[in-house]
Amino acid sequence: MLIERQSKEAVRLPWAHLRIPPFPLIAIRILQLTNQEDVPMRQLSDLISSEPAFSSEVLTIANSALYAHRVPINSVLQAIAMLGTDNLKGLCLTVGVRAYLGNSLDHESLRAIWRHSLACALIAKQLAAAGTGDKDSAYTAGILHDIGRLALAVISPREYATLLETHSGPPAGALEAERELFGFDHCEGGRHLIADWKMPPCLTEVVADHQP
């Protein structure tokens, strides 16, 4: 349920009363499979290949400069073998969030938030490559870093766009403004999304309390 505010009063609705569009089911299933201790490679490959649009984008990104492999990747199974399941999580989230945004509001604040998430992912990957982080999970962590912002932008797009424009300074100011407007900030929103979308619980560590 998208909230159309008719006054200047804060939204402040409890999360339980909100209805956020579901995350693409195939992306959730991929995340669940890649989170298993003994990842079923063939089952994972068959799942991705069962969705032509999804698998096509997976292969496009796998062959992009993001991963920079010297040989072309021609199949999903080859992509899994060459990228590894940790990298596949980030790639899957990228494709999944794009599909999610395509099914949600077509609003500039959503596009801006997604560009920010991609920037976080790429910066995290670069830092990890320099030896300052976990290179396998860095990109995934970057994509998830501010995913709770998507929830706030879907809940009340105009108000949140204004908030982002107004609080472009230190993160603490934006977090406080989010709490005043919604009753919770995007870190808490991210935790709720992970649970509501039935993503692996371990991913909540990435979105929880990540700002100073």
C-alpha positions in Angstrom: 0.0 0.0 0.0 1.6 3.2 -1.1 1.0 6.1 1.2 -0.2 9.4 -0.2 0.2 12.0 2.4 -2.5 14.7 2.4 -0.9 16.8 5.1 2.5 17.8 6.5 2.1 15.3 9.4 4.8 12.6 9.6 3.9 9.2 8.1 4.9 7.2 11.2 3.2 3.9 10.3 4.3 0.7 11.8 6.0 -1.7 9.4 3.4 -4.4 10.0 0.8 -2.2 8.3 2.9 -1.6 5.2 2.7 -3.6 1.9 6.0 -3.6 0.0 6.1 -5.2 -3.5 7.7 -8.6 -3.3 11.2 -9.3 -4.5 11.4 -11.4 -7.6 10.9 -15.0 -6.6 13.7 -16.4 -8.8 16.2 -14.1 -7.1 15.1 -15.2 -3.7 15.4 -18.9 -4.7 18.9 -18.3 -6.1 20.0 -16.6 -2.8 18.6 -19.5 -0.8 20.5 -22.0 -2.9 23.7 -20.1 -2.9 23.4 -19.8 0.9 23.6 -23.6 1.3 26.8 -25.1 2.6 27.0 -27.5 -0.3 25.6 -25.5 -3.2 23.7 -27.7 -5.8 25.4 -26.3 -8.9 23.3 -28.0 -11.5 20.1 -27.1 -9.7 21.2 -23.5 -9.4 22.1 -23.5 -13.1 18.7 -25.0 -14.1 16.9 -22.5 -12.0 18.6 -19.5 -13.5 18.3 -20.9 -17.0 14.5 -21.4 -16.5 14.0 -17.7 -16.7 15.3 -16.5 -20.1 15.3 -12.8 -19.3 17.0 -13.3 -16.0 19.6 -15.6 -17.3 20.3 -13.4 -20.2 21.0 -10.4 -17.9 23.1 -12.7 -15.7 25.3 -13.6 -18.6 25.5 -10.0 -19.8 26.8 -8.8 -16.5 29.1 -11.9 -16.1 30.8 -10.9 -19.4 31.0 -7.2 -18.4 34.0 -5.2 -17.1 32.7 -5.8 -13.6 34.2 -9.3 -13.7 36.6 -8.9 -16.6 37.2 -12.5 -17.5 39.5 -13.1 -20.5 37.3 -15.8 -22.0 33.7 -15.3 -22.9 31.1 -16.9 -20.6 28.6 -18.7 -22.7 26.4 -20.6 -20.2 25.0 -20.1 -16.8 26.8 -23.2 -15.5 30.1 -21.7 -16.8 29.2 -18.4 -15.1 28.7 -20.1 -11.8 31.9 -22.0 -12.0 34.0 -19.0 -13.0 32.4 -16.4 -10.7 31.8 -18.5 -7.7 28.6 -18.5 -5.6 29.5 -15.5 -3.5 29.9 -13.3 -6.6 26.7 -14.8 -8.0 24.8 -13.5 -5.0 25.8 -9.9 -5.8 25.0 -10.5 -9.5 21.6 -12.0 -8.6 20.8 -9.1 -6.3 21.7 -6.7 -9.1 19.3 -8.4 -11.6 16.7 -8.9 -8.9 16.6 -5.3 -7.8 16.4 -4.1 -11.4 13.4 -6.3 -11.9 11.9 -5.1 -8.6 12.3 -1.5 -9.6 10.7 -2.2 -12.9 7.6 -3.5 -11.1 7.5 -0.6 -8.6 7.1 3.1 -8.9 8.7 4.8 -11.8 10.1 7.6 -9.7 13.4 9.4 -9.9 14.1 8.8 -6.2 14.1 5.1 -6.8 16.5 5.4 -9.7 18.8 7.7 -7.6 18.8 5.2 -4.8 19.7 2.4 -7.1 22.6 4.4 -8.6 23.8 4.9 -5.1 23.6 1.2 -4.3 25.6 0.3 -7.4 28.2 2.9 -6.5 28.5 1.4 -3.0 28.9 -2.1 -4.5 31.6 -1.0 -7.0 33.5 1.0 -4.3 33.3 -2.0 -1.9 34.6 -4.3 -4.7 37.5 -1.9 -5.4 38.5 -1.6 -1.7 38.4 -5.4 -1.3 40.6 -5.8 -4.4 43.1 -3.5 -2.6 43.1 -5.8 0.3 40.8 -3.9 2.7 37.8 -6.3 2.7 36.3 -9.6 1.7 36.6 -9.6 -2.0 34.0 -12.4 -2.6 31.2 -10.7 -0.6 32.1 -7.0 -1.1 29.9 -6.4 -4.1 26.9 -8.2 -2.4 27.4 -6.1 0.7 27.5 -2.9 -1.4 24.2 -3.7 -3.1 22.5 -4.4 0.2 24.1 -1.6 2.1 21.3 0.9 1.7 18.5 -1.4 0.3 16.2 -0.2 3.1 16.1 3.1 1.2 14.1 1.4 -1.5 11.4 0.6 1.1 11.1 4.2 2.2 11.0 5.5 -1.4 8.2 3.0 -2.3 6.3 3.8 0.9 6.3 7.6 0.3 8.2 8.6 -2.8 7.7 12.4 -2.8 8.4 12.9 0.8 11.5 10.7 0.7 12.8 12.4 -2.4 12.5 15.7 -0.6 14.2 14.2 2.5 17.2 13.0 0.4 17.5 16.4 -1.2 17.4 18.2 2.2 19.7 15.9 4.1 22.7 15.5 1.7 25.3 15.9 4.5 26.4 13.5 7.2 24.5 10.2 7.3 23.4 10.7 10.9 21.2 13.7 9.9 19.4 11.7 7.2 18.8 8.8 9.6 17.3 11.0 12.2 15.1 12.6 9.5 13.9 9.2 8.4 13.0 8.3 11.9 11.0 11.5 12.3 9.1 10.9 9.0 8.5 7.2 9.0 9.1 6.1 12.6 12.1 4.0 11.5 15.2 4.6 9.5 16.4 2.8 6.3 18.7 0.4 8.4 15.6 -0.9 10.2 13.7 -0.9 6.9 16.5 -3.0 5.4 16.2 -5.6 8.2 12.4 -5.8 7.6 12.9 -6.2 3.9 15.3 -9.1 4.3 12.7 -10.8 6.5 9.7 -10.0 4.4 11.4 -11.0 1.1 12.6 -14.3 2.8 16.2 -13.6 2.0 18.8 -15.6 4.0 18.9 -14.2 7.5 22.6 -13.8 7.4 22.1 -10.9 5.1 20.6 -8.8 7.9 24.1 -8.2 9.2 24.9 -6.1 6.1 21.9 -3.8 6.5 21.8 -3.4 10.3 23.3 -0.3 12.0 25.8 0.3 9.2 25.9 4.1 9.6 27.8 6.1 12.3 
